[in-house]
Amino acid sequence: MSRRCELTGKGPMVGNNVSHAKNRTRRRFLPNLNDVTLTSDALGRAFKFRISASALRTVDHRGGLDAFLAKAPDGDLSPAALKVKRDVAKAATDAG
């Protein structure tokens, strides 16, 4: 399983551990990923995603999964999230 957020594309970063003596060794900064279930209002069903904590806060701030996916760039989304985005857009055009 890759350490990449399915909604924002956030992945590991690299940097240095710096000791008190200023010795530098390489290290990785991993994203804070959580397994969550998000509900789509337009589709009326739930989807499981592995997303970062910051992405979860952004989803809440924007008003839910449907609103987040409407603004999210396609390049950042995983294939599963991209399929949900297309389904939500289709449901929105059919209803409206």
N, C-alpha and C positions, 0 to 999 in steps of 0.2 A: 504494500500500500504506500503510495507516494505521500510525502509530507508537503502537500500543496492544498491550499484552500480551494474548494470547488466553486465558490462564488466570486472571489476576488483575484485568484491566481497567486496569492501571496505564498512564497516558498522560503526555504532556508537561505540565510545570508551568511557570509563568512567574515571573520575578523580575527583579532588577536586576544589571547589571555595575556595580561601584563602583570608580572609579579612586582613585588615591592622593589626588587633590584632592577626593574625595567627589562627583564628578560621577556621576549615575546615568542609565543607559540601559537600556531594557528588553531582556530576553533570554529564551530558552527553555531549560529543563532537560529533555533528552530521556531516556527510559528506555533502559537498556542491553539492547537486544533481540538475541536470537540465534535462528537457525533450528536447531531440534533435532528429532530423531526419538525419540519416546517409545513404549515398548512396553506394551501392555495385557496383563496376565496372564490376565484373564478372557476376553478376546476372542481372544488368541493372535495378534495382529497389531500392526504399528507404525503410528503416526500422526505426521505432520509438523505442528509448531506453531511459531509465532514468539512466544517468551516471553522475559520478562526474566530476568536472571541470578538475581535474588532468588527468582523463582518456581521456577527450576530447583533451587535449593538447598532450597526448601520441598517440592518433589516428592520429592527424595531423602530429606529428613528424615521425611516422612510414610510412606515405604515404597513409593513408586511412583505411577504415574499413576492407578490404580484407587482407591487410598486417598485421593489428593488430590481427585479428582473427587467422591468420596462426601461430603466435608466442604465442598466449594466452593459458595458461593451461586450460584444460577442467573443472577442479574443481572450478575455479574462475567465470566461465560464468554462466549466468542464463539459464534456459531451452530454452527460446526463442533465446538467443544469440548462444547457442550450436547448435540449429537447423540451424541457418543462417550459422554457421561455417561449418557444414556438407554439406550444399547446395553449399557453395562457393568452398569447396574442391572437390566436385563432378563435378562442372562446370569446374574447373581447369583441372581435369583429362580428361574430355570429350573433352575439347578444345585442350589440349596438347597431 
